Structure formats: C-alpha cells, structure tokens
Amino acid sequence: MNETSTHDGQKRQRRAVAREERMRQLMNYLPQRRIGVFDHLRPQRWNWYLVRRPMERTIDQQAPQPLTIRQVNNLRHFWLDGIFSAASEAFYLAFIPLFALAYGATNQQVGWITAIGNLAGAAALFPGARLMEKTGNRKGIVLWSGGGVARLMLLLLALLPLFTLPPMIAILAITVLNGIRAFAANFANPAWTALVADLVPEFMRGRYFSMRNLTMGLATLIFSAVAGWLIRTGNQWQADPYLGYQLSFLTAFLLGMAGTYQFAQIREPRSARHTEQVRQPGSLSAALKSSPGFLGFVISGFVWNLALQVAAPFFNVYLVTHLGADSSTVGLFASISSLSAIGGQIFFGRLLDRRGAVFLQLITGFPIVLLPVMWVFYTEAWQAGVNNLFGGFLWAGFNLANFNLLLQVTPNIGRARAVALYQTGVFVSAFVGPLLGGYLADTVGFRLIFLLSGAGRLAGMILFLLMTFIPLQRLIKAQEEMGAESSATL
C-alpha cells in the first residue's frame, strides 16, 4: 500500500513538472511571436521578459533537480534584489566615515560612528528573531525593516547638509542615523536567513550563491568607481564639500528601494520545516547541544570579527590622511577589490561544491590574516590597491564559506535564535573593536591597530580549527561508521 502511494505521488510530481515545463515553453514562445509581429508598430511590452529570461535559464542550469516555476521566479527576484542591494551599498558603505570626516570628525568619533552602528545591530537581532518566531512572517519583517526603515535612513543622510547644522551636531546626527539604519537592517537578519534556507534548495546553494555573489560583485565593481567619481565631482562643483555625498546617498536610497521592490515579488515558501519552527521555536541550549561545532563557530566568529573591526573603519581613513588618496581613489580601490572578487566567486564556488565550506574557510581565512599586517609597510597609495586585489579574491571565498557554514551548523528547529546568537557575537565584537581601534589610533597610531588586527585574526582561525573543524570531522566520521554498520546489517 505504501509503495503504491509513493509511486502515485512520484507520477503526480512528474506530471506537474511536465506541465510547468510546457507552460514555460509556451511563455517563451509567446513574447517572441508577439515582438516579431508588432515590433515596428509600438514600444516593446515584453522587453523585460527577454532581459530576465537568460537569468532564468542560468538558474535552471545550476539546478541538478527540476525546479518549479515559482521556485525559478523566487530565485530570480532574490538574485535581482542582491544586485540592487550591492549597487546601493557601493554608494554609501565606504563613504559614511568619510562623510563624517568632511564635518571634521576625529578618528575616535569615526570609531564611535561604526561602533554604535554595530551595537544597534547587535541589539536588534534577538527582538527580530522573537518577532519572526511569533508571527512566522519572514518576508514582511525583511521588507518593512531592512528594506524600508534602513533604506529611508540613507535618504535622511542625503538631506542632512540642507539643515546647515553645526559640525558637532551634524556628526551626532550621522551617528544616530547610521545607528537606526544598522538596527533596522539587522532586525531583519534572522528572518532573512530563515527565509533563504527555504528559498534556495540545498542541492544548488553552492552554485547559486556563487553566481549571485558574482553578479553582486560586478555591481559593486561598477558602482564603487561611479560613487567615488560622483562624490569628487559633486564636492568640487561650487566648492561644496557635502554635495557629492548627498548625491551618492540619494542614489543609494533609490537603488536600495529597487531591491526592496524585487524582494517584495518573492512568494514566501511555506515548508513544513518553517511551520515547525513557528510552532516550536526551540531554545539556545538545545541548539548548542544538537549542533556540534556551533558553539565554536560563535566563539571563533566573535574573536575574528573583533580583530576585523579594530582596524576596519580606519583603512580608508589611513589611505586618505597618510597615503594621500582621495575619495575617487577609495572608490577605485573598492572596484579593484570587487573585480578580483569576481574571479574568487567563480573559483571558490566550484571548490565549495567539491570540498565543502569548512575546507574553504580554512584555506582562505589563514591568508587573510596577513592582509592588515601588510598595511604597516605601505608608503604609497597604490600599494593598498595591490592589497585590495588579493583581499577581494580571498574574501570572496571566505564569505561564501562562512554563510554556507552558518546554514550548515545551525539547527532547523531554533535556527532564528541560533543565527541571532551568532550575529550578536559578531556585532558585540564590532562594537568593541572600533572603540578600541579609535582610541589606539589617536594615542599610539594606525600601525599598531593593523598589527593587532592580524594577530586577532590568527587567533580566530586557530579557535575555528579547534572548536568547529575538529568536532565536525568527528561527526562526519561517526555518521560514516553508522552508515557502514547499517549496510553490514542489511
């Protein structure tokens, strides 16, 4: 009886896939037919379809198993959201500290801007996770919080110089607006991660995310250079030191809202796993016990990100104040990093499918340890560009591995809280790091914080090796032994 039901279910599934494929072929034929007949009569109504069709074909080719039309549409909208979001970040992420510098901010004040933003992000994670578990509305939380309030803050940053505030008040306003932006963006993070786990099938995550990240890198590559040029040109026009930043933040807002629109088109999957997560959200203690390597992932992530944030806000500041670069050079070097990241996405995406996320994080993490140390020896701005060239390549692989590891080591039940715990560790370290770095930059100098960043990264990788890699290897070995025993019994 069970075999008959299973066979009937498989036949129904094959028929449904066949119907959807016929519908897709029909939809592919209709716009070609319509455009061929009416091309000379009026503007195209189907051009957007012909633009997105290659993306849908790419998604189909990445999947080793058949996808439904809804899955393809969701993955396409999620991909486009990533492209618009990356383009938006290119216009503001590297330039908020420089915007504060234009108002006369000190190194310590720049550190406070970054630190308060990270603290606000950390404070948002558990409330975001609890709301997601209570309502189950993952998409809605992402839209109004990360896609709405966070991006509205970019518009307010663009309008800030219109109020002709005193420099100290303006720096305080930048700090507050950036903090609200970070809170709203990270309030949506647990819901976003839980949604992505259902949105992207596990059998195609490596290839899909590598291609998505590749196109996001292309967007960053193109628009980082545009942002640097826009800021430099705007600031030179009528000798206004803020106009370029206003134009850049306004562009970031518009591109971000385009990403929000694309994300709004996603039809949220309603899986049995998601229903179980809402009904039984789980606990952190259960997540720690049921997921070997997760605690080590949290601890090593805290140390790693503390080391990053000690120096991260000050690389561009050092580039401008000590190596003689300008905003255009900052944008150019960001583009160089993005260009090398494109090659990294292609190379490491394939390696991830072959060797796994743990291996990939190890072989990219240890070389990244050396990147901040090299800044100690730089005397010319172009040398930092070489650093960005290698760094972009390595960070592409590390970020790809780290996100896949987060999905791998967090349990299905209680994932939102587990993700919130990990991200809280990241943001708490990111709050402490810039404050420590800002204090040391003002009292000792930039070179010390670059050396400390390298030492802390090395400590984080050693902890990851001991507390995540080894437990996961033990788990894999135990599963293989159990599989061998089951085969022998049969």
C-alpha positions as CSV (number, residue, x, y, z in Angstrom):
1,M,0.0,0.0,0.0
2,N,2.8,2.4,0.9
3,E,4.7,1.6,-2.2
4,T,1.7,2.2,-4.3
5,S,1.1,5.6,-2.7
6,T,4.7,6.6,-3.1
7,H,4.7,5.5,-6.8
8,D,1.5,7.5,-7.4
9,G,3.0,10.6,-5.7
10,Q,6.1,10.4,-7.9
11,K,3.9,10.1,-11.0
12,R,1.9,13.2,-10.0
13,Q,5.1,15.1,-9.3
14,R,6.5,14.2,-12.7
15,R,3.2,15.2,-14.4
16,A,3.3,18.6,-12.5
17,V,6.9,19.2,-13.6
18,A,6.0,18.3,-17.2
19,R,3.0,20.7,-17.2
20,E,5.2,23.6,-15.8
21,E,7.8,22.9,-18.5
22,R,5.2,23.1,-21.2
23,M,3.9,26.3,-19.7
24,R,7.4,27.7,-19.6
25,Q,8.0,26.8,-23.3
26,L,4.7,28.4,-24.2
27,M,5.6,31.6,-22.3
28,N,9.0,31.6,-24.1
29,Y,7.2,31.4,-27.5
30,L,4.5,34.0,-27.0
31,P,6.8,37.1,-26.4
32,Q,8.9,36.1,-29.4
33,R,5.8,35.8,-31.6
34,R,4.3,39.0,-30.3
35,I,7.5,41.0,-30.7
36,G,8.1,39.6,-34.2
37,V,4.7,40.8,-35.4
38,F,4.4,44.2,-33.7
39,D,8.0,45.2,-33.4
40,H,7.6,48.1,-35.9
41,L,4.3,49.4,-34.5
42,R,4.9,50.4,-30.9
43,P,7.2,50.2,-27.9
44,Q,8.0,46.7,-26.5
45,R,5.9,45.4,-23.7
46,W,7.9,42.2,-23.5
47,N,11.5,43.5,-23.3
48,W,11.7,43.0,-19.6
49,Y,10.8,39.3,-20.1
50,L,13.5,38.9,-22.7
51,V,16.0,40.5,-20.3
52,R,15.1,38.2,-17.4
53,R,14.9,35.0,-19.5
54,P,18.7,34.4,-19.6
55,M,18.7,34.7,-15.8
56,E,16.0,32.0,-15.5
57,R,17.9,29.8,-17.9
58,T,21.0,30.2,-15.7
59,I,19.0,29.2,-12.6
60,D,17.7,26.1,-14.4
61,Q,21.1,25.1,-15.5
62,Q,22.5,25.4,-11.9
63,A,19.9,23.0,-10.5
64,P,20.7,19.3,-10.7
65,Q,17.0,18.6,-10.0
66,P,13.9,20.1,-11.7
67,L,12.6,23.4,-10.3
68,T,9.0,24.7,-10.3
69,I,8.1,27.9,-12.0
70,R,7.5,29.5,-8.5
71,Q,11.0,28.4,-7.4
72,V,12.6,29.9,-10.5
73,N,10.7,33.2,-10.1
74,N,11.6,33.4,-6.4
75,L,15.3,32.8,-7.1
76,R,15.3,35.3,-9.9
77,H,13.8,38.1,-7.8
78,F,16.1,37.2,-4.9
79,W,19.1,37.4,-7.3
80,L,17.9,40.8,-8.6
81,D,17.4,42.0,-5.0
82,G,21.0,41.1,-4.3
83,I,22.3,43.1,-7.4
84,F,20.4,46.2,-6.5
85,S,21.4,45.9,-2.8
86,A,25.1,45.6,-3.7
87,A,24.8,48.6,-6.0
88,S,23.2,50.6,-3.2
89,E,25.9,49.6,-0.7
90,A,28.6,50.8,-3.1
91,F,27.2,54.3,-2.8
92,Y,27.3,54.6,1.0
93,L,29.0,51.8,2.9
94,A,32.6,53.0,2.5
95,F,31.7,56.7,2.5
96,I,29.8,57.3,5.7
97,P,33.1,57.6,7.7
98,L,34.4,60.0,5.1
99,F,31.2,62.0,5.2
100,A,31.8,62.5,9.0
101,L,35.4,63.4,8.2
102,A,34.1,66.2,5.9
103,Y,32.4,67.7,9.0
104,G,35.7,67.5,10.9
105,A,35.2,64.2,12.8
106,T,38.2,62.8,14.7
107,N,39.4,59.2,14.4
108,Q,37.8,58.4,17.7
109,Q,34.5,59.9,16.5
110,V,34.7,57.8,13.4
111,G,35.2,54.8,15.6
112,W,32.1,55.7,17.6
113,I,30.0,56.0,14.5
114,T,31.0,52.5,13.5
115,A,30.8,51.1,17.0
116,I,27.3,52.5,17.7
117,G,26.0,51.2,14.4
118,N,27.3,47.7,15.3
119,L,25.9,47.9,18.8
120,A,22.5,48.9,17.4
121,G,22.8,45.9,15.0
122,A,23.5,43.6,17.9
123,A,20.6,44.9,19.9
124,A,18.2,44.2,17.0
125,L,18.9,40.5,16.4
126,F,17.1,38.8,19.3
127,P,14.0,41.0,19.0
128,G,13.9,40.3,15.3
129,A,14.2,36.6,15.9
130,R,11.4,36.6,18.5
131,L,9.1,38.5,16.2
132,M,9.8,36.1,13.4
133,E,9.1,33.1,15.6
134,K,5.9,34.7,17.0
135,T,4.4,35.8,13.6
136,G,6.1,33.5,11.1
137,N,6.0,36.4,8.7
138,R,9.6,36.3,7.5
139,K,9.1,38.3,4.2
140,G,7.1,41.1,5.9
141,I,9.8,41.7,8.5
142,V,12.5,41.9,5.9
143,L,10.5,44.3,3.8
144,W,9.5,46.9,6.3
145,S,12.6,46.7,8.4
146,G,15.7,46.1,6.3
147,G,14.0,47.1,3.0
148,G,12.1,50.1,4.4
149,V,13.3,51.8,7.5
150,A,17.0,51.0,6.9
151,R,17.0,52.5,3.4
152,L,14.9,55.5,4.5
153,M,17.9,56.5,6.7
154,L,20.0,56.8,3.5
155,L,17.6,59.5,2.3
156,L,17.8,61.3,5.6
157,L,21.6,61.3,5.4
158,A,21.4,62.8,1.9
159,L,19.2,65.6,3.3
160,L,21.3,66.3,6.3
161,P,23.5,69.1,4.8
162,L,20.4,71.0,3.9
163,F,19.8,71.9,7.6
164,T,23.2,73.7,7.9
165,L,23.9,72.2,11.3
166,P,27.0,72.9,13.4
167,P,29.7,70.3,12.8
168,M,29.3,68.5,16.2
169,I,25.6,68.3,15.8
170,A,25.9,67.0,12.3
171,I,28.4,64.3,13.4
172,L,26.0,63.3,16.1
173,A,23.1,63.2,13.6
174,I,25.3,60.9,11.3
175,T,25.9,58.6,14.2
176,V,22.2,58.4,15.1
177,L,21.0,57.9,11.5
178,N,23.7,55.2,10.9
179,G,22.7,53.5,14.1
180,I,19.0,53.4,13.2
181,R,20.0,52.1,9.7
182,A,22.0,49.3,11.3
183,F,19.3,48.4,13.8
184,A,16.6,48.1,11.1
185,A,18.8,46.2,8.7
186,N,19.8,43.7,11.4
187,F,16.4,43.4,12.9
188,A,15.5,41.6,9.6
189,N,18.6,39.4,9.6
190,P,17.2,36.3,11.4
191,A,14.0,36.4,9.3
192,W,16.1,36.8,6.1
193,T,18.4,33.9,7.0
194,A,15.5,31.6,7.8
195,L,13.7,32.5,4.6
196,V,16.8,32.0,2.5
197,A,17.2,28.5,3.9
198,D,13.8,27.6,2.4
199,L,14.1,29.8,-0.6
200,V,17.4,28.3,-2.1
201,P,17.3,24.5,-2.3
202,E,20.2,22.8,-0.6
203,F,21.2,20.9,-3.7
204,M,22.1,24.1,-5.6
205,R,23.3,26.5,-2.8
206,G,26.9,26.5,-3.8
207,R,26.4,27.3,-7.5
208,Y,23.5,29.7,-7.0
209,F,25.2,31.8,-4.3
210,S,28.5,31.9,-6.2
211,M,26.7,33.2,-9.3
212,R,24.6,35.6,-7.2
213,N,27.6,36.9,-5.4
214,L,29.5,37.1,-8.7
215,T,26.9,39.5,-10.2
216,M,26.7,41.4,-6.9
217,G,30.5,41.8,-7.1
218,L,30.1,43.1,-10.7
219,A,27.6,45.7,-9.4
220,T,29.9,46.7,-6.6
221,L,32.8,46.9,-9.1
222,I,31.0,49.2,-11.4
223,F,29.2,51.4,-8.9
224,S,32.1,51.8,-6.4
225,A,34.1,53.7,-9.1
226,V,31.0,55.6,-10.0
227,A,30.4,56.6,-6.4
228,G,33.9,57.8,-5.9
229,W,33.7,59.9,-9.1
230,L,30.3,61.3,-8.2
231,I,31.4,62.4,-4.7
232,R,34.6,64.0,-6.0
233,T,32.8,65.8,-8.9
234,G,29.9,66.9,-6.6
235,N,32.2,68.2,-3.9
236,Q,34.2,70.2,-6.5
237,W,31.1,71.8,-8.0
238,Q,30.6,75.2,-6.4
239,A,33.2,74.1,-3.8
240,D,30.5,72.3,-1.8
241,P,32.2,69.7,0.5
242,Y,28.9,67.8,1.1
243,L,27.1,67.8,-2.3
244,G,28.9,64.7,-3.6
245,Y,28.0,62.7,-0.5
246,Q,24.4,63.9,-0.8
247,L,24.2,62.7,-4.4
248,S,25.8,59.4,-3.5
249,F,23.5,58.7,-0.6
250,L,20.4,59.6,-2.7
251,T,21.5,57.2,-5.4
252,A,22.0,54.5,-2.7
253,F,18.4,55.1,-1.5
254,L,16.9,54.8,-5.0
255,L,18.9,51.6,-5.8
256,G,18.0,50.1,-2.4
257,M,14.3,50.7,-3.0
258,A,14.6,48.9,-6.3
259,G,16.0,46.0,-4.4
260,T,13.1,46.2,-1.9
261,Y,10.7,46.0,-4.8
262,Q,12.3,42.9,-6.2
263,F,12.3,41.2,-2.8
264,A,8.6,42.1,-2.5
265,Q,7.9,40.0,-5.6
266,I,9.1,36.8,-3.8
267,R,6.3,34.4,-2.9
268,E,7.4,33.1,0.6
269,P,7.7,29.3,0.6
270,R,5.6,27.7,3.3
271,S,7.5,24.5,4.2
272,A,6.7,22.0,6.9
273,R,10.1,22.9,8.4
274,H,9.0,26.6,8.7
275,T,5.7,25.6,10.3
276,E,7.6,23.6,12.8
277,Q,9.9,26.5,13.5
278,V,7.0,28.8,14.3
279,R,5.2,26.2,16.4
280,Q,8.3,25.0,18.3
281,P,10.9,27.8,18.1
282,G,13.4,25.8,20.2
283,S,16.0,27.1,22.6
284,L,19.6,28.1,22.5
285,S,20.7,25.4,24.9
286,A,19.1,22.7,22.6
287,A,20.7,24.3,19.6
288,L,24.1,24.2,21.3
289,K,23.7,20.5,22.2
290,S,22.3,19.3,18.9
291,S,24.8,21.1,16.6
292,P,28.4,20.1,17.1
293,G,30.8,22.9,16.2
294,F,28.1,25.6,16.5
295,L,29.5,27.0,19.8
296,G,33.0,27.0,18.4
297,F,31.6,28.8,15.3
298,V,30.2,31.5,17.6
299,I,33.3,32.0,19.7
300,S,35.7,32.0,16.8
301,G,33.4,34.4,14.9
302,F,33.5,36.7,17.9
303,V,37.3,36.8,18.0
304,W,37.6,37.0,14.3
305,N,35.2,39.9,13.9
306,L,36.7,41.8,16.9
307,A,40.1,41.6,15.1
308,L,38.5,42.9,11.9
309,Q,36.7,45.8,13.5
310,V,39.7,47.1,15.4
311,A,41.1,48.2,12.0
312,A,38.2,48.1,9.5
313,P,36.9,51.6,9.9
314,F,40.4,53.1,9.6
315,F,41.8,51.6,6.4
316,N,40.2,54.2,4.2
317,V,40.9,56.9,6.7
318,Y,44.6,56.0,6.7
319,L,44.5,55.8,2.9
320,V,43.3,59.4,2.7
321,T,45.2,61.0,5.6
322,H,48.5,59.2,5.4
323,L,48.9,57.9,1.9
324,G,47.5,60.9,0.1
325,A,44.4,59.3,-1.6
326,D,41.1,61.0,-2.3
327,S,37.5,59.7,-2.5
328,S,38.0,58.8,-6.1
329,T,40.9,56.6,-5.2
330,V,38.9,55.0,-2.4
331,G,36.2,54.1,-5.0
332,L,38.7,52.8,-7.5
333,F,40.3,50.5,-4.9
334,A,36.9,49.2,-3.9
335,S,36.3,48.4,-7.6
336,I,39.7,46.6,-7.7
337,S,38.6,44.5,-4.7
338,S,35.3,43.8,-6.4
339,L,37.0,42.8,-9.7
340,S,39.2,40.3,-8.0
341,A,36.2,39.0,-6.0
342,I,34.6,38.1,-9.3
343,G,37.4,35.7,-10.1
344,G,37.2,34.4,-6.5
345,Q,33.4,33.7,-6.8
346,I,34.0,31.6,-9.9
347,F,37.0,29.7,-8.5
348,F,35.8,29.2,-4.9
349,G,32.1,28.4,-5.9
350,R,33.3,25.3,-7.7
351,L,35.7,24.4,-4.9
352,L,32.9,24.8,-2.3
353,D,30.8,22.1,-4.2
354,R,33.8,19.8,-4.3
355,R,35.5,20.2,-0.9
356,G,32.9,21.8,1.4
357,A,32.5,25.0,3.4
358,V,34.9,24.1,6.3
359,F,37.8,23.4,4.0
360,L,37.2,26.6,2.0
361,Q,37.1,28.7,5.2
362,L,40.4,27.3,6.3
363,I,42.3,27.9,3.1
364,T,41.0,31.5,2.7
365,G,41.0,32.5,6.4
366,F,44.7,31.9,7.2
367,P,46.0,34.1,4.2
368,I,43.5,36.9,5.2
369,V,45.4,37.1,8.5
370,L,48.3,38.7,6.6
371,L,46.3,41.5,4.8
372,P,46.2,44.1,7.7
373,V,49.8,43.4,8.6
374,M,50.9,44.5,5.1
375,W,49.5,48.0,5.7
376,V,52.3,48.6,8.2
377,F,54.8,48.7,5.3
378,Y,52.9,50.8,2.8
379,T,54.2,54.2,1.9
380,E,52.3,54.9,-1.3
381,A,48.5,54.7,-2.1
382,W,48.9,52.3,-5.0
383,Q,50.3,49.6,-2.6
384,A,46.9,49.5,-0.9
385,G,45.4,48.8,-4.2
386,V,47.5,45.6,-4.5
387,N,46.3,44.6,-1.1
388,N,42.7,45.0,-2.2
389,L,43.4,42.9,-5.3
390,F,44.4,39.9,-3.3
391,G,42.0,40.7,-0.5
392,G,39.0,40.8,-2.8
393,F,39.8,37.3,-4.2
394,L,40.3,35.7,-0.7
395,W,37.3,37.4,0.9
396,A,35.0,36.1,-1.9
397,G,35.8,32.6,-0.9
398,F,35.7,33.3,2.9
399,N,32.3,35.0,2.8
400,L,30.9,32.2,0.6
401,A,32.2,29.6,3.0
402,N,31.1,31.4,6.1
403,F,27.5,31.9,5.1
404,N,27.1,28.3,4.0
405,L,28.7,27.2,7.3
406,L,26.1,29.3,9.2
407,L,23.3,27.4,7.4
408,Q,25.1,24.1,8.0
409,V,25.9,24.3,11.7
410,T,22.6,26.0,12.9
411,P,19.8,23.5,13.6
412,N,16.4,23.6,11.7
413,I,14.5,24.0,15.0
414,G,15.6,27.1,16.7
415,R,17.6,28.4,13.7
416,A,16.4,32.0,14.1
417,R,17.7,32.2,17.7
418,A,20.9,30.4,16.8
419,V,21.5,32.9,13.9
420,A,20.7,35.7,16.3
421,L,23.3,34.4,18.8
422,Y,26.0,34.2,16.2
423,Q,25.2,37.6,14.8
424,T,25.0,39.1,18.3
425,G,28.6,37.9,18.9
426,V,29.6,39.4,15.6
427,F,28.1,42.8,16.4
428,V,29.2,43.0,20.0
429,S,32.7,42.4,18.8
430,A,32.1,45.0,16.1
431,F,31.0,47.5,18.8
432,V,34.1,47.0,21.0
433,G,36.6,46.8,18.1
434,P,36.1,50.3,16.6
435,L,36.2,51.9,20.0
436,L,39.4,50.2,20.9
437,G,40.8,51.0,17.4
438,G,39.8,54.6,17.5
439,Y,41.4,55.1,20.9
440,L,44.7,53.4,19.8
441,A,44.7,55.3,16.5
442,D,44.6,58.6,18.4
443,T,47.0,57.7,21.1
444,V,49.5,55.3,19.5
445,G,48.9,55.3,15.8
446,F,47.4,53.3,13.0
447,R,50.2,50.7,12.5
448,L,49.6,49.2,15.9
449,I,45.9,48.5,15.2
450,F,46.9,46.9,11.9
451,L,49.2,44.5,13.7
452,L,46.6,43.8,16.4
453,S,44.1,43.0,13.7
454,G,46.4,40.4,12.1
455,A,47.1,38.8,15.5
456,G,43.4,38.6,16.4
457,R,42.5,37.1,13.0
458,L,45.1,34.4,13.6
459,A,43.6,33.6,17.0
460,G,40.1,33.4,15.5
461,M,41.3,30.9,12.8
462,I,43.0,28.7,15.4
463,L,39.8,28.7,17.5
464,F,37.8,27.8,14.4
465,L,40.2,24.9,13.7
466,L,40.0,23.5,17.2
467,M,36.3,24.2,18.1
468,T,34.5,23.8,14.8
469,F,36.6,21.9,12.3
470,I,37.6,19.0,14.6
471,P,34.0,18.5,16.1
472,L,32.5,18.5,12.6
473,Q,35.1,15.9,11.4
474,R,34.2,13.7,14.4
475,L,30.5,14.0,13.5
476,I,31.2,13.1,9.8
477,K,33.3,10.1,10.9
478,A,30.6,8.9,13.3
479,Q,27.9,9.2,10.6
480,E,30.1,7.2,8.2
481,E,30.6,4.5,10.8
482,M,26.9,4.3,11.5
483,G,26.2,4.1,7.7
484,A,28.7,1.3,7.4
485,E,27.2,-0.7,10.3
486,S,23.7,-0.3,8.8
487,S,24.9,-1.5,5.4
488,A,26.6,-4.5,7.1
489,T,23.3,-5.3,9.0
490,L,21.3,-5.2,5.7
